[in-house]
């Protein structure tokens, strides 16, 4: 998905330049790392977490 986003046009994906920058700066996480961070959040979330926004880099 990250490769697809980076190859998209700015017209099709206005945030494309952000993702290109993340890639160039080595800030993209591996999909399996993201999945490992999100799984507990999805399966063990609390009522207080409902509706909150999370940045996978902070998990």
PDB file of N, CA, C and O in Angstrom, chain B, residues numbered from 101:
ATOM      1  N   UNK B 101       0.818  -1.182   0.000  1.00  0.00           N
ATOM      2  CA  UNK B 101       0.000   0.000   0.000  1.00  0.00           C
ATOM      3  C   UNK B 101       0.867   1.255   0.000  1.00  0.00           C
ATOM      4  O   UNK B 101       0.553   2.223  -0.692  1.00  0.00           O
ATOM      5  N   UNK B 102       1.946   1.246   0.762  1.00  0.00           N
ATOM      6  CA  UNK B 102       2.806   2.422   0.820  1.00  0.00           C
ATOM      7  C   UNK B 102       3.404   2.738  -0.547  1.00  0.00           C
ATOM      8  O   UNK B 102       3.507   3.905  -0.926  1.00  0.00           O
ATOM      9  N   UNK B 103       3.799   1.706  -1.286  1.00  0.00           N
ATOM     10  CA  UNK B 103       4.344   1.901  -2.629  1.00  0.00           C
ATOM     11  C   UNK B 103       3.278   2.487  -3.550  1.00  0.00           C
ATOM     12  O   UNK B 103       3.568   3.376  -4.350  1.00  0.00           O
ATOM     13  N   UNK B 104       2.063   1.998  -3.439  1.00  0.00           N
ATOM     14  CA  UNK B 104       0.961   2.508  -4.260  1.00  0.00           C
ATOM     15  C   UNK B 104       0.711   3.977  -3.970  1.00  0.00           C
ATOM     16  O   UNK B 104       0.529   4.769  -4.895  1.00  0.00           O
ATOM     17  N   UNK B 105       0.698   4.346  -2.708  1.00  0.00           N
ATOM     18  CA  UNK B 105       0.476   5.743  -2.323  1.00  0.00           C
ATOM     19  C   UNK B 105       1.591   6.626  -2.861  1.00  0.00           C
ATOM     20  O   UNK B 105       1.326   7.693  -3.414  1.00  0.00           O
ATOM     21  N   UNK B 106       2.833   6.192  -2.702  1.00  0.00           N
ATOM     22  CA  UNK B 106       3.959   7.015  -3.161  1.00  0.00           C
ATOM     23  C   UNK B 106       3.981   7.174  -4.673  1.00  0.00           C
ATOM     24  O   UNK B 106       4.526   8.156  -5.178  1.00  0.00           O
ATOM     25  N   UNK B 107       3.396   6.225  -5.411  1.00  0.00           N
ATOM     26  CA  UNK B 107       3.388   6.323  -6.870  1.00  0.00           C
ATOM     27  C   UNK B 107       2.134   7.030  -7.397  1.00  0.00           C
ATOM     28  O   UNK B 107       2.024   7.264  -8.600  1.00  0.00           O
ATOM     29  N   UNK B 108       1.201   7.369  -6.526  1.00  0.00           N
ATOM     30  CA  UNK B 108      -0.022   8.063  -6.937  1.00  0.00           C
ATOM     31  C   UNK B 108       0.291   9.517  -7.282  1.00  0.00           C
ATOM     32  O   UNK B 108       1.321  10.058  -6.881  1.00  0.00           O
ATOM     33  N   UNK B 109      -0.604  10.126  -8.022  1.00  0.00           N
ATOM     34  CA  UNK B 109      -0.444  11.548  -8.337  1.00  0.00           C
ATOM     35  C   UNK B 109      -0.945  12.380  -7.157  1.00  0.00           C
ATOM     36  O   UNK B 109      -1.758  11.916  -6.357  1.00  0.00           O
ATOM     37  N   UNK B 110      -0.452  13.609  -7.064  1.00  0.00           N
ATOM     38  CA  UNK B 110      -0.914  14.522  -6.010  1.00  0.00           C
ATOM     39  C   UNK B 110      -2.416  14.767  -6.157  1.00  0.00           C
ATOM     40  O   UNK B 110      -3.122  14.976  -5.170  1.00  0.00           O
ATOM     41  N   UNK B 111      -2.888  14.739  -7.391  1.00  0.00           N
ATOM     42  CA  UNK B 111      -4.309  14.949  -7.654  1.00  0.00           C
ATOM     43  C   UNK B 111      -5.148  13.814  -7.065  1.00  0.00           C
ATOM     44  O   UNK B 111      -6.214  14.048  -6.496  1.00  0.00           O
ATOM     45  N   UNK B 112      -4.652  12.585  -7.211  1.00  0.00           N
ATOM     46  CA  UNK B 112      -5.369  11.426  -6.684  1.00  0.00           C
ATOM     47  C   UNK B 112      -5.207  11.275  -5.178  1.00  0.00           C
ATOM     48  O   UNK B 112      -6.104  10.778  -4.497  1.00  0.00           O
ATOM     49  N   UNK B 113      -4.070  11.701  -4.665  1.00  0.00           N
ATOM     50  CA  UNK B 113      -3.789  11.543  -3.235  1.00  0.00           C
ATOM     51  C   UNK B 113      -3.048  12.787  -2.741  1.00  0.00           C
ATOM     52  O   UNK B 113      -1.818  12.834  -2.784  1.00  0.00           O
ATOM     53  N   UNK B 114      -3.795  13.798  -2.270  1.00  0.00           N
ATOM     54  CA  UNK B 114      -3.188  15.073  -1.883  1.00  0.00           C
ATOM     55  C   UNK B 114      -2.089  14.977  -0.814  1.00  0.00           C
ATOM     56  O   UNK B 114      -1.227  15.854  -0.751  1.00  0.00           O
ATOM     57  N   UNK B 115      -2.102  13.942   0.020  1.00  0.00           N
ATOM     58  CA  UNK B 115      -1.083  13.801   1.070  1.00  0.00           C
ATOM     59  C   UNK B 115       0.119  12.988   0.602  1.00  0.00           C
ATOM     60  O   UNK B 115       0.955  12.596   1.415  1.00  0.00           O
ATOM     61  N   UNK B 116       0.210  12.735  -0.687  1.00  0.00           N
ATOM     62  CA  UNK B 116       1.285  11.923  -1.249  1.00  0.00           C
ATOM     63  C   UNK B 116       2.664  12.394  -0.799  1.00  0.00           C
ATOM     64  O   UNK B 116       3.496  11.577  -0.404  1.00  0.00           O
ATOM     65  N   UNK B 117       2.916  13.697  -0.853  1.00  0.00           N
ATOM     66  CA  UNK B 117       4.243  14.212  -0.500  1.00  0.00           C
ATOM     67  C   UNK B 117       4.615  13.872   0.945  1.00  0.00           C
ATOM     68  O   UNK B 117       5.790  13.671   1.250  1.00  0.00           O
ATOM     69  N   UNK B 118       3.625  13.808   1.830  1.00  0.00           N
ATOM     70  CA  UNK B 118       3.906  13.407   3.214  1.00  0.00           C
ATOM     71  C   UNK B 118       4.475  11.996   3.248  1.00  0.00           C
ATOM     72  O   UNK B 118       5.477  11.741   3.916  1.00  0.00           O
ATOM     73  N   UNK B 119       3.832  11.074   2.524  1.00  0.00           N
ATOM     74  CA  UNK B 119       4.261   9.680   2.531  1.00  0.00           C
ATOM     75  C   UNK B 119       5.609   9.493   1.849  1.00  0.00           C
ATOM     76  O   UNK B 119       6.410   8.657   2.266  1.00  0.00           O
ATOM     77  N   UNK B 120       5.860  10.274   0.798  1.00  0.00           N
ATOM     78  CA  UNK B 120       7.173  10.219   0.147  1.00  0.00           C
ATOM     79  C   UNK B 120       8.237  10.665   1.145  1.00  0.00           C
ATOM     80  O   UNK B 120       9.299  10.049   1.235  1.00  0.00           O
ATOM     81  N   UNK B 121       7.960  11.728   1.892  1.00  0.00           N
ATOM     82  CA  UNK B 121       8.893  12.208   2.906  1.00  0.00           C
ATOM     83  C   UNK B 121       9.120  11.195   4.008  1.00  0.00           C
ATOM     84  O   UNK B 121      10.255  10.983   4.435  1.00  0.00           O
ATOM     85  N   UNK B 122       8.048  10.564   4.475  1.00  0.00           N
ATOM     86  CA  UNK B 122       8.192   9.530   5.506  1.00  0.00           C
ATOM     87  C   UNK B 122       9.099   8.407   5.012  1.00  0.00           C
ATOM     88  O   UNK B 122       9.950   7.908   5.748  1.00  0.00           O
ATOM     89  N   UNK B 123       8.902   8.022   3.760  1.00  0.00           N
ATOM     90  CA  UNK B 123       9.718   6.947   3.180  1.00  0.00           C
ATOM     91  C   UNK B 123      11.182   7.372   3.084  1.00  0.00           C
ATOM     92  O   UNK B 123      12.077   6.624   3.478  1.00  0.00           O
ATOM     93  N   UNK B 124      11.419   8.555   2.566  1.00  0.00           N
ATOM     94  CA  UNK B 124      12.790   9.042   2.388  1.00  0.00           C
ATOM     95  C   UNK B 124      13.516   9.211   3.717  1.00  0.00           C
ATOM     96  O   UNK B 124      14.735   9.052   3.788  1.00  0.00           O
ATOM     97  N   UNK B 125      12.771   9.532   4.764  1.00  0.00           N
ATOM     98  CA  UNK B 125      13.367   9.752   6.085  1.00  0.00           C
ATOM     99  C   UNK B 125      13.351   8.494   6.952  1.00  0.00           C
ATOM    100  O   UNK B 125      13.726   8.544   8.123  1.00  0.00           O
ATOM    101  N   UNK B 126      12.921   7.373   6.385  1.00  0.00           N
ATOM    102  CA  UNK B 126      12.907   6.115   7.132  1.00  0.00           C
ATOM    103  C   UNK B 126      11.905   6.083   8.265  1.00  0.00           C
ATOM    104  O   UNK B 126      12.117   5.382   9.255  1.00  0.00           O
ATOM    105  N   UNK B 127      10.817   6.824   8.143  1.00  0.00           N
ATOM    106  CA  UNK B 127       9.832   6.912   9.218  1.00  0.00           C
ATOM    107  C   UNK B 127       8.661   5.947   9.068  1.00  0.00           C
ATOM    108  O   UNK B 127       7.783   5.907   9.930  1.00  0.00           O
ATOM    109  N   UNK B 128       8.636   5.175   7.992  1.00  0.00           N
ATOM    110  CA  UNK B 128       7.531   4.235   7.803  1.00  0.00           C
ATOM    111  C   UNK B 128       7.789   2.956   8.586  1.00  0.00           C
ATOM    112  O   UNK B 128       8.906   2.439   8.617  1.00  0.00           O
ATOM    113  N   UNK B 129       6.743   2.465   9.210  1.00  0.00           N
ATOM    114  CA  UNK B 129       6.835   1.219   9.972  1.00  0.00           C
ATOM    115  C   UNK B 129       6.523   0.040   9.068  1.00  0.00           C
ATOM    116  O   UNK B 129       5.827   0.174   8.062  1.00  0.00           O
ATOM    117  N   UNK B 130       7.051  -1.118   9.445  1.00  0.00           N
ATOM    118  CA  UNK B 130       6.735  -2.345   8.715  1.00  0.00           C
ATOM    119  C   UNK B 130       5.286  -2.720   9.017  1.00  0.00           C
ATOM    120  O   UNK B 130       4.830  -2.545  10.147  1.00  0.00           O
ATOM    121  N   UNK B 131       4.555  -3.232   8.024  1.00  0.00           N
ATOM    122  CA  UNK B 131       3.153  -3.599   8.257  1.00  0.00           C
ATOM    123  C   UNK B 131       2.967  -4.555   9.437  1.00  0.00           C
ATOM    124  O   UNK B 131       2.004  -4.426  10.193  1.00  0.00           O
ATOM    125  N   UNK B 132       3.881  -5.508   9.597  1.00  0.00           N
ATOM    126  CA  UNK B 132       3.731  -6.456  10.709  1.00  0.00           C
ATOM    127  C   UNK B 132       3.929  -5.775  12.063  1.00  0.00           C
ATOM    128  O   UNK B 132       3.336  -6.202  13.054  1.00  0.00           O
ATOM    129  N   UNK B 133       4.751  -4.726  12.124  1.00  0.00           N
ATOM    130  CA  UNK B 133       4.929  -3.980  13.368  1.00  0.00           C
ATOM    131  C   UNK B 133       3.667  -3.175  13.695  1.00  0.00           C
ATOM    132  O   UNK B 133       3.250  -3.090  14.850  1.00  0.00           O
ATOM    133  N   UNK B 134       3.074  -2.593  12.663  1.00  0.00           N
ATOM    134  CA  UNK B 134       1.828  -1.846  12.854  1.00  0.00           C
ATOM    135  C   UNK B 134       0.727  -2.790  13.336  1.00  0.00           C
ATOM    136  O   UNK B 134      -0.017  -2.462  14.259  1.00  0.00           O
ATOM    137  N   UNK B 135       0.628  -3.952  12.713  1.00  0.00           N
ATOM    138  CA  UNK B 135      -0.383  -4.934  13.115  1.00  0.00           C
ATOM    139  C   UNK B 135      -0.188  -5.362  14.563  1.00  0.00           C
ATOM    140  O   UNK B 135      -1.157  -5.479  15.314  1.00  0.00           O
ATOM    141  N   UNK B 136       1.050  -5.594  14.956  1.00  0.00           N
ATOM    142  CA  UNK B 136       1.333  -6.016  16.333  1.00  0.00           C
ATOM    143  C   UNK B 136       0.962  -4.924  17.332  1.00  0.00           C
ATOM    144  O   UNK B 136       0.524  -5.226  18.442  1.00  0.00           O
ATOM    145  N   UNK B 137       1.131  -3.668  16.952  1.00  0.00           N
ATOM    146  CA  UNK B 137       0.782  -2.562  17.843  1.00  0.00           C
ATOM    147  C   UNK B 137      -0.729  -2.350  17.909  1.00  0.00           C
ATOM    148  O   UNK B 137      -1.268  -2.005  18.960  1.00  0.00           O
ATOM    149  N   UNK B 138      -1.407  -2.559  16.783  1.00  0.00           N
ATOM    150  CA  UNK B 138      -2.843  -2.299  16.737  1.00  0.00           C
ATOM    151  C   UNK B 138      -3.702  -3.425  17.297  1.00  0.00           C
ATOM    152  O   UNK B 138      -4.776  -3.166  17.841  1.00  0.00           O
ATOM    153  N   UNK B 139      -3.253  -4.655  17.173  1.00  0.00           N
ATOM    154  CA  UNK B 139      -4.076  -5.785  17.607  1.00  0.00           C
ATOM    155  C   UNK B 139      -4.545  -5.659  19.059  1.00  0.00           C
ATOM    156  O   UNK B 139      -5.740  -5.808  19.315  1.00  0.00           O
ATOM    157  N   UNK B 140      -3.659  -5.392  20.014  1.00  0.00           N
ATOM    158  CA  UNK B 140      -4.141  -5.241  21.395  1.00  0.00           C
ATOM    159  C   UNK B 140      -5.102  -4.058  21.554  1.00  0.00           C
ATOM    160  O   UNK B 140      -6.042  -4.120  22.347  1.00  0.00           O
ATOM    161  N   UNK B 141      -4.868  -3.003  20.810  1.00  0.00           N
ATOM    162  CA  UNK B 141      -5.754  -1.850  20.895  1.00  0.00           C
ATOM    163  C   UNK B 141      -7.152  -2.210  20.395  1.00  0.00           C
ATOM    164  O   UNK B 141      -8.154  -1.762  20.953  1.00  0.00           O
ATOM    165  N   UNK B 142      -7.209  -3.010  19.356  1.00  0.00           N
ATOM    166  CA  UNK B 142      -8.494  -3.421  18.784  1.00  0.00           C
ATOM    167  C   UNK B 142      -9.199  -4.440  19.675  1.00  0.00           C
ATOM    168  O   UNK B 142     -10.405  -4.342  19.898  1.00  0.00           O
ATOM    169  N   UNK B 143      -8.461  -5.403  20.176  1.00  0.00           N
ATOM    170  CA  UNK B 143      -9.085  -6.510  20.908  1.00  0.00           C
ATOM    171  C   UNK B 143      -9.228  -6.262  22.407  1.00  0.00           C
ATOM    172  O   UNK B 143     -10.028  -6.929  23.062  1.00  0.00           O
ATOM    173  N   UNK B 144      -8.478  -5.329  22.955  1.00  0.00           N
ATOM    174  CA  UNK B 144      -8.488  -5.117  24.405  1.00  0.00           C
ATOM    175  C   UNK B 144      -8.790  -3.672  24.785  1.00  0.00           C
ATOM    176  O   UNK B 144      -8.456  -3.241  25.889  1.00  0.00           O
ATOM    177  N   UNK B 145      -9.421  -2.918  23.881  1.00  0.00           N
ATOM    178  CA  UNK B 145      -9.657  -1.504  24.148  1.00  0.00           C
ATOM    179  C   UNK B 145     -10.609  -1.305  25.326  1.00  0.00           C
ATOM    180  O   UNK B 145     -11.422  -2.168  25.656  1.00  0.00           O
ATOM    181  N   UNK B 146     -10.475  -0.151  25.936  1.00  0.00           N
ATOM    182  CA  UNK B 146     -11.341   0.211  27.054  1.00  0.00           C
ATOM    183  C   UNK B 146     -12.371   1.226  26.571  1.00  0.00           C
ATOM    184  O   UNK B 146     -12.226   1.800  25.492  1.00  0.00           O
ATOM    185  N   UNK B 147     -13.388   1.439  27.354  1.00  0.00           N
ATOM    186  CA  UNK B 147     -14.412   2.420  27.013  1.00  0.00           C
ATOM    187  C   UNK B 147     -13.795   3.813  26.867  1.00  0.00           C
ATOM    188  O   UNK B 147     -14.213   4.592  26.011  1.00  0.00           O
ATOM    189  N   UNK B 148     -12.809   4.123  27.695  1.00  0.00           N
ATOM    190  CA  UNK B 148     -12.152   5.423  27.643  1.00  0.00           C
ATOM    191  C   UNK B 148     -11.417   5.637  26.317  1.00  0.00           C
ATOM    192  O   UNK B 148     -11.265   6.772  25.866  1.00  0.00           O
ATOM    193  N   UNK B 149     -10.967   4.561  25.702  1.00  0.00           N
ATOM    194  CA  UNK B 149     -10.242   4.671  24.436  1.00  0.00           C
ATOM    195  C   UNK B 149     -11.177   4.837  23.241  1.00  0.00           C
ATOM    196  O   UNK B 149     -10.740   5.246  22.164  1.00  0.00           O
ATOM    197  N   UNK B 150     -12.439   4.529  23.420  1.00  0.00           N
ATOM    198  CA  UNK B 150     -13.402   4.604  22.328  1.00  0.00           C
ATOM    199  C   UNK B 150     -13.486   6.031  21.793  1.00  0.00           C
ATOM    200  O   UNK B 150     -13.674   6.979  22.557  1.00  0.00           O
ATOM    201  N   UNK B 151     -13.347   6.176  20.486  1.00  0.00           N
ATOM    202  CA  UNK B 151     -13.435   7.481  19.843  1.00  0.00           C
ATOM    203  C   UNK B 151     -12.140   8.269  19.828  1.00  0.00           C
ATOM    204  O   UNK B 151     -12.080   9.334  19.213  1.00  0.00           O
ATOM    205  N   UNK B 152     -11.103   7.775  20.488  1.00  0.00           N
ATOM    206  CA  UNK B 152      -9.822   8.480  20.501  1.00  0.00           C
ATOM    207  C   UNK B 152      -9.056   8.223  19.218  1.00  0.00           C
ATOM    208  O   UNK B 152      -9.283   7.222  18.539  1.00  0.00           O
ATOM    209  N   UNK B 153      -8.151   9.128  18.888  1.00  0.00           N
ATOM    210  CA  UNK B 153      -7.247   8.948  17.763  1.00  0.00           C
ATOM    211  C   UNK B 153      -5.900   8.505  18.302  1.00  0.00           C
ATOM    212  O   UNK B 153      -5.448   8.967  19.349  1.00  0.00           O
ATOM    213  N   UNK B 154      -5.272   7.604  17.571  1.00  0.00           N
ATOM    214  CA  UNK B 154      -3.972   7.090  17.975  1.00  0.00           C
ATOM    215  C   UNK B 154      -3.001   7.210  16.814  1.00  0.00           C
ATOM    216  O   UNK B 154      -3.379   7.057  15.653  1.00  0.00           O
ATOM    217  N   UNK B 155      -1.767   7.480  17.134  1.00  0.00           N
ATOM    218  CA  UNK B 155      -0.680   7.478  16.155  1.00  0.00           C
ATOM    219  C   UNK B 155       0.109   6.205  16.410  1.00  0.00           C
ATOM    220  O   UNK B 155       0.615   5.991  17.511  1.00  0.00           O
ATOM    221  N   UNK B 156       0.213   5.368  15.400  1.00  0.00           N
ATOM    222  CA  UNK B 156       0.877   4.072  15.583  1.00  0.00           C
ATOM    223  C   UNK B 156       2.313   4.245  16.066  1.00  0.00           C
ATOM    224  O   UNK B 156       2.867   3.344  16.697  1.00  0.00           O
ATOM    225  N   UNK B 157       2.913   5.380  15.779  1.00  0.00           N
ATOM    226  CA  UNK B 157       4.292   5.621  16.238  1.00  0.00           C
ATOM    227  C   UNK B 157       4.360   5.802  17.747  1.00  0.00           C
ATOM    228  O   UNK B 157       5.434   5.698  18.338  1.00  0.00           O
ATOM    229  N   UNK B 158       3.214   6.073  18.375  1.00  0.00           N
ATOM    230  CA  UNK B 158       3.173   6.273  19.823  1.00  0.00           C
ATOM    231  C   UNK B 158       2.750   5.019  20.582  1.00  0.00           C
ATOM    232  O   UNK B 158       2.754   5.017  21.813  1.00  0.00           O
ATOM    233  N   UNK B 159       2.387   3.962  19.877  1.00  0.00           N
ATOM    234  CA  UNK B 159       1.903   2.750  20.553  1.00  0.00           C
ATOM    235  C   UNK B 159       3.041   1.839  20.940  1.00  0.00           C
ATOM    236  O   UNK B 159       2.811   0.776  21.517  1.00  0.00           O
TER     237      UNK B 159
END
